[in-house]
Amino acid sequence: MTVDGKTAPASRKGRLFTPMMSEELVKRLHMLRADVDAVLVGLGTVLEDDPKLTVRAVQGKNPIRIVLDSKATIPLDSEVLDVGEAPTIVAVCDNADAVRVDRLVWKGVEVIRCKCDGRIDLKLLLEELYRRGIRRMLVEGGSEVRWGIIREGLVDEVFIWIAPYIWGGRDAPTMVGGEGFQNIDSAFNLKLKNLEVVDGTVILHYVALK
Ligand SMILES: NC(=O)c1ccc[n+]([C@@H]2O[C@H](COP(=O)([O-])OP(=O)(O)OC[C@H]3O[C@@H](n4cnc5c(N)ncnc54)[C@H](OP(=O)(O)O)[C@@H]3O)[C@@H](O)[C@H]2O)c1
């Protein structure tokens, strides 16, 4: 995020972060991906940024890409659906349109039908992913998904990268969106484990206090 907490400019194109990142920072990001079994994003991130979510800047195994997409509306030409690059799971609600789900399956994407209460039940999804052997997962974004996963208490570690820019914009996404906690007692509490500065970007590594 920028110094003012924005994870994309007001245009919502988070991809604009990439030219602001040094080669070393891109390597660090790809090292994080290579170190986990899966990377998770929400549909909003796919629609805005169309990321590949693969490991390219360092040697390492691609993680399984997971997209939260309640209604199975992800565009079929999304980069993340190219299963020739890496395996992909799309998590949908159990009432998602069968034709849309079939189209994903024909592309070679694995679809997990989830219990939903408006949105995908993240606790049940993570239990299912655990049964499939996924032990470490990196949640890359965006703001709504980060809120969902924090609200459910499903986070063990947090990496915050603060880039030396200010974007402003009242509608620009911030690190965590959603409804937010209503009082200070329920705030998500972290303990700082490490701090370093890489090419002017501050990298904070926290562990969650549960
Ligand atoms: N700088 C960074 O590190 C970074 C990283 C990633 C993204 N971004 C930026 O973040 C923005 C996208 O973030 P966003 O908040 O709009 O979208 P998002 O968090 O990527 O995706 C949210 C969508 O995921 C689906 N979803 C399904 N189940 C969910 C659940 N339990 N909890 C939360 N979401 C669930 C919902 O769509 P359905 O109801 O249709 O399922 C929801 O609207 C973009 O501007 C992108 O550029 C920045």
The ligand as an ORCA input file, in Angstrom:
! r2SCAN-3c Opt
* xyz 0 1
  N      -1.986     -3.392     -3.660
  C      -2.368     -4.615     -3.397
  O      -1.737     -5.345     -2.641
  C      -3.622     -5.159     -4.030
  C      -3.809     -6.545     -4.084
  C      -5.011     -7.001     -4.605
  C      -5.968     -6.123     -5.077
  N      -5.758     -4.804     -5.037
  C      -6.795     -3.845     -5.484
  O      -7.972     -4.101     -4.719
  C      -9.122     -3.818     -5.518
  C     -10.039     -5.035     -5.496
  O     -10.471     -5.218     -4.175
  P     -12.002     -5.338     -3.847
  O     -12.148     -5.181     -2.386
  O     -12.786     -4.468     -4.770
  O     -12.336     -6.820     -4.323
  P     -11.771     -8.240     -3.805
  O     -11.552     -8.244     -2.353
  O     -10.651     -8.655     -4.694
  O     -13.001     -9.182     -4.187
  C     -14.215     -9.024     -3.486
  C     -15.258     -9.936     -4.105
  O     -14.966    -11.302     -3.782
  C     -16.168    -12.002     -3.712
  N     -16.309    -12.740     -2.467
  C     -16.925    -13.932     -2.349
  N     -16.929    -14.350     -1.099
  C     -16.334    -13.393     -0.351
  C     -16.083    -13.268      1.029
  N     -16.431    -14.219      1.906
  N     -15.466    -12.165      1.481
  C     -15.104    -11.191      0.592
  N     -15.319    -11.256     -0.755
  C     -15.935    -12.364     -1.224
  C     -17.304    -10.964     -3.805
  O     -17.788    -10.960     -5.136
  P     -19.047    -11.910     -5.476
  O     -20.131    -11.476     -4.524
  O     -19.331    -11.656     -6.907
  O     -18.556    -13.286     -5.190
  C     -16.614     -9.671     -3.515
  O     -17.227     -8.564     -4.111
  C      -8.638     -3.502     -6.909
  O      -8.638     -2.105     -7.067
  C      -7.224     -4.042     -6.920
  O      -6.421     -3.325     -7.802
  C      -4.597     -4.287     -4.518
*
